[in-house]
Amino acid sequence: MTTFDESDLKNRGFLGFQRFRELDLLEVPREPGVYAVLRDGNEIPDVLDASGGGWFKGRNPTMDKDVLTAKLSHATETLYIGKADKGKGNRGLRKRIAEFVRFGNGEPVGHWGGCCIWQLADPQDLRIAWLPVLDRLASEIETELIEEFVRTYSSLPFANLRR
């Protein structure tokens, strides 16, 4: 059964499961892949009035608190699914996750995907896991995971804004 919890993701080959506040980027592989952000259990985190994310190109990452709170209603640990395709400049997992963390620390970094994570109370307590992908495009795996999530929960993961 698909649950998108830590056990399910480990069975799919995901690694890491480190809290953001304890994340050691040297343990994150440089290869392309997909990553997921998880909360502990099904406890619904509080949503803040303003995001702690960076303002990239002057764009405010804050979203409507009530809209975000409503998106947290389904019972799954996975809050976000992202990708790190090789692309220009070797944008593998380590680099992409580093950008995600820098954005969450308020830096004006171009990582708009998952920006809702940084509007949750205590985002440093959330966990991040990764799955290196060498035999396919990470974007294909990301799309498949998101589609499976939508089939299971009838909605996108909390911080995924588009398919």
VOKEGU-713407 format. One record per residue (C-alpha): residue number from 0; residue in three letters; z, y, x. Coordinates in nm, 2 decimals, decimal comma. Layout:
N
+-----+---------+--------+--------+--------+
| num | residuo |     zz |     yy |     xx |
+-----+---------+--------+--------+--------+
| NUM |     ALA |      Z |      Y |      X |
...
+-----+---------+--------+--------+--------+
This chain:
163
+-----+---------+--------+--------+--------+
| num | residuo |     zz |     yy |     xx |
+-----+---------+--------+--------+--------+
|   0 |     MET |   0,00 |   0,00 |   0,00 |
|   1 |     THR |  -0,09 |   0,35 |   0,12 |
|   2 |     THR |   0,22 |   0,57 |   0,16 |
|   3 |     PHE |   0,14 |   0,81 |   0,44 |
|   4 |     ASP |   0,49 |   0,77 |   0,57 |
|   5 |     GLU |   0,59 |   0,70 |   0,94 |
|   6 |     SER |   0,57 |   0,33 |   0,89 |
|   7 |     ASP |   0,22 |   0,35 |   0,74 |
|   8 |     LEU |   0,09 |   0,58 |   1,01 |
|   9 |     LYS |   0,24 |   0,36 |   1,28 |
|  10 |     ASN |   0,05 |   0,06 |   1,13 |
|  11 |     ARG |  -0,27 |   0,27 |   1,16 |
|  12 |     GLY |  -0,20 |   0,33 |   1,53 |
|  13 |     PHE |  -0,04 |   0,67 |   1,53 |
|  14 |     LEU |   0,19 |   0,76 |   1,81 |
|  15 |     GLY |   0,44 |   1,03 |   1,90 |
|  16 |     PHE |   0,64 |   1,12 |   1,59 |
|  17 |     GLN |   0,81 |   1,39 |   1,79 |
|  18 |     ARG |   0,99 |   1,69 |   1,63 |
|  19 |     PHE |   0,83 |   2,02 |   1,71 |
|  20 |     ARG |   1,15 |   2,14 |   1,87 |
|  21 |     GLU |   1,14 |   1,84 |   2,11 |
|  22 |     LEU |   0,77 |   1,81 |   2,16 |
|  23 |     ASP |   0,66 |   1,73 |   2,51 |
|  24 |     LEU |   0,29 |   1,82 |   2,52 |
|  25 |     LEU |   0,25 |   1,62 |   2,84 |
|  26 |     GLU |   0,30 |   1,31 |   2,63 |
|  27 |     VAL |   0,01 |   1,41 |   2,40 |
|  28 |     PRO |  -0,32 |   1,25 |   2,51 |
|  29 |     ARG |  -0,61 |   1,48 |   2,61 |
|  30 |     GLU |  -0,86 |   1,26 |   2,42 |
|  31 |     PRO |  -1,01 |   1,36 |   2,08 |
|  32 |     GLY |  -0,82 |   1,23 |   1,77 |
|  33 |     VAL |  -0,64 |   1,31 |   1,45 |
|  34 |     TYR |  -0,28 |   1,42 |   1,40 |
|  35 |     ALA |  -0,04 |   1,44 |   1,11 |
|  36 |     VAL |   0,27 |   1,65 |   1,04 |
|  37 |     LEU |   0,55 |   1,48 |   0,86 |
|  38 |     ARG |   0,88 |   1,57 |   0,70 |
|  39 |     ASP |   1,18 |   1,34 |   0,69 |
|  40 |     GLY |   1,18 |   1,12 |   0,38 |
|  41 |     ASN |   1,09 |   1,28 |   0,05 |
|  42 |     GLU |   1,33 |   1,58 |   0,06 |
|  43 |     ILE |   1,13 |   1,89 |  -0,04 |
|  44 |     PRO |   1,18 |   2,16 |   0,22 |
|  45 |     ASP |   1,23 |   2,52 |   0,12 |
|  46 |     VAL |   0,94 |   2,76 |   0,13 |
|  47 |     LEU |   1,00 |   3,10 |   0,29 |
|  48 |     ASP |   0,87 |   3,43 |   0,16 |
|  49 |     ALA |   0,68 |   3,49 |   0,48 |
|  50 |     SER |   0,51 |   3,27 |   0,74 |
|  51 |     GLY |   0,62 |   3,26 |   1,10 |
|  52 |     GLY |   0,26 |   3,18 |   1,20 |
|  53 |     GLY |   0,05 |   3,41 |   1,41 |
|  54 |     TRP |  -0,18 |   3,68 |   1,27 |
|  55 |     PHE |  -0,52 |   3,57 |   1,41 |
|  56 |     LYS |  -0,77 |   3,85 |   1,39 |
|  57 |     GLY |  -0,53 |   4,06 |   1,18 |
|  58 |     ARG |  -0,52 |   3,80 |   0,91 |
|  59 |     ASN |  -0,17 |   3,74 |   0,75 |
|  60 |     PRO |  -0,10 |   3,36 |   0,73 |
|  61 |     THR |   0,16 |   3,41 |   0,45 |
|  62 |     MET |   0,07 |   3,24 |   0,12 |
|  63 |     ASP |   0,22 |   3,27 |  -0,23 |
|  64 |     LYS |   0,56 |   3,11 |  -0,22 |
|  65 |     ASP |   0,54 |   2,97 |  -0,57 |
|  66 |     VAL |   0,19 |   2,81 |  -0,51 |
|  67 |     LEU |   0,33 |   2,64 |  -0,19 |
|  68 |     THR |   0,64 |   2,52 |  -0,36 |
|  69 |     ALA |   0,43 |   2,36 |  -0,64 |
|  70 |     LYS |   0,22 |   2,18 |  -0,37 |
|  71 |     LEU |   0,53 |   2,01 |  -0,23 |
|  72 |     SER |   0,59 |   1,81 |  -0,55 |
|  73 |     HIS |   0,44 |   1,48 |  -0,45 |
|  74 |     ALA |   0,65 |   1,22 |  -0,27 |
|  75 |     THR |   0,50 |   1,16 |   0,07 |
|  76 |     GLU |   0,62 |   1,24 |   0,42 |
|  77 |     THR |   0,27 |   1,36 |   0,54 |
|  78 |     LEU |   0,23 |   1,73 |   0,50 |
|  79 |     TYR |  -0,08 |   1,79 |   0,70 |
|  80 |     ILE |  -0,37 |   1,60 |   0,86 |
|  81 |     GLY |  -0,57 |   1,77 |   1,13 |
|  82 |     LYS |  -0,84 |   1,68 |   1,39 |
|  83 |     ALA |  -0,91 |   1,75 |   1,75 |
|  84 |     ASP |  -1,28 |   1,68 |   1,83 |
|  85 |     LYS |  -1,40 |   1,71 |   2,18 |
|  86 |     GLY |  -1,64 |   2,00 |   2,11 |
|  87 |     LYS |  -1,65 |   2,30 |   2,35 |
|  88 |     GLY |  -1,39 |   2,33 |   2,62 |
|  89 |     ASN |  -1,24 |   1,97 |   2,57 |
|  90 |     ARG |  -1,05 |   2,04 |   2,26 |
|  91 |     GLY |  -0,87 |   1,71 |   2,26 |
|  92 |     LEU |  -0,53 |   1,64 |   2,10 |
|  93 |     ARG |  -0,32 |   1,80 |   2,36 |
|  94 |     LYS |  -0,51 |   2,13 |   2,35 |
|  95 |     ARG |  -0,54 |   2,14 |   1,97 |
|  96 |     ILE |  -0,17 |   2,05 |   1,91 |
|  97 |     ALA |  -0,07 |   2,31 |   2,17 |
|  98 |     GLU |  -0,27 |   2,57 |   1,98 |
|  99 |     PHE |  -0,11 |   2,46 |   1,65 |
| 100 |     VAL |   0,24 |   2,50 |   1,81 |
| 101 |     ARG |   0,15 |   2,84 |   1,96 |
| 102 |     PHE |   0,03 |   2,96 |   1,62 |
| 103 |     GLY |   0,36 |   2,84 |   1,47 |
| 104 |     ASN |   0,55 |   3,04 |   1,73 |
| 105 |     GLY |   0,38 |   3,35 |   1,60 |
| 106 |     GLU |   0,10 |   3,39 |   1,86 |
| 107 |     PRO |  -0,24 |   3,51 |   1,74 |
| 108 |     VAL |  -0,41 |   3,18 |   1,80 |
| 109 |     GLY |  -0,72 |   3,05 |   1,61 |
| 110 |     HIS |  -0,55 |   2,76 |   1,43 |
| 111 |     TRP |  -0,56 |   2,85 |   1,07 |
| 112 |     GLY |  -0,56 |   2,49 |   0,96 |
| 113 |     GLY |  -0,21 |   2,38 |   0,86 |
| 114 |     CYS |  -0,09 |   2,74 |   0,85 |
| 115 |     CYS |   0,14 |   2,66 |   0,55 |
| 116 |     ILE |   0,36 |   2,44 |   0,78 |
| 117 |     TRP |   0,49 |   2,76 |   0,94 |
| 118 |     GLN |   0,61 |   2,90 |   0,60 |
| 119 |     LEU |   0,85 |   2,61 |   0,55 |
| 120 |     ALA |   1,22 |   2,65 |   0,64 |
| 121 |     ASP |   1,30 |   2,48 |   0,96 |
| 122 |     PRO |   0,94 |   2,38 |   1,07 |
| 123 |     GLN |   1,08 |   2,28 |   1,41 |
| 124 |     ASP |   1,25 |   1,98 |   1,24 |
| 125 |     LEU |   0,91 |   1,85 |   1,12 |
| 126 |     ARG |   0,75 |   1,57 |   1,32 |
| 127 |     ILE |   0,40 |   1,54 |   1,46 |
| 128 |     ALA |   0,21 |   1,22 |   1,53 |
| 129 |     TRP |  -0,13 |   1,16 |   1,68 |
| 130 |     LEU |  -0,40 |   0,90 |   1,69 |
| 131 |     PRO |  -0,65 |   0,91 |   1,98 |
| 132 |     VAL |  -1,01 |   0,83 |   1,86 |
| 133 |     LEU |  -1,26 |   0,73 |   2,12 |
| 134 |     ASP |  -1,52 |   0,53 |   1,93 |
| 135 |     ARG |  -1,60 |   0,78 |   1,65 |
| 136 |     LEU |  -1,58 |   1,15 |   1,57 |
| 137 |     ALA |  -1,23 |   1,26 |   1,49 |
| 138 |     SER |  -1,37 |   1,46 |   1,21 |
| 139 |     GLU |  -1,49 |   1,14 |   1,04 |
| 140 |     ILE |  -1,14 |   0,99 |   1,07 |
| 141 |     GLU |  -0,98 |   1,31 |   0,94 |
| 142 |     THR |  -1,21 |   1,31 |   0,64 |
| 143 |     GLU |  -1,14 |   0,95 |   0,56 |
| 144 |     LEU |  -0,77 |   1,00 |   0,58 |
| 145 |     ILE |  -0,78 |   1,31 |   0,36 |
| 146 |     GLU |  -1,00 |   1,13 |   0,10 |
| 147 |     GLU |  -0,76 |   0,83 |   0,10 |
| 148 |     PHE |  -0,47 |   1,07 |   0,06 |
| 149 |     VAL |  -0,64 |   1,24 |  -0,24 |
| 150 |     ARG |  -0,72 |   0,91 |  -0,40 |
| 151 |     THR |  -0,35 |   0,81 |  -0,36 |
| 152 |     TYR |  -0,18 |   1,14 |  -0,46 |
| 153 |     SER |  -0,45 |   1,33 |  -0,66 |
| 154 |     SER |  -0,41 |   1,63 |  -0,43 |
| 155 |     LEU |  -0,47 |   1,74 |  -0,07 |
| 156 |     PRO |  -0,18 |   1,71 |   0,17 |
| 157 |     PHE |   0,05 |   2,02 |   0,14 |
| 158 |     ALA |  -0,09 |   2,22 |   0,43 |
| 159 |     ASN |  -0,46 |   2,11 |   0,41 |
| 160 |     LEU |  -0,64 |   2,39 |   0,24 |
| 161 |     ARG |  -0,98 |   2,21 |   0,21 |
| 162 |     ARG |  -1,14 |   1,87 |   0,23 |
+-----+---------+--------+--------+--------+
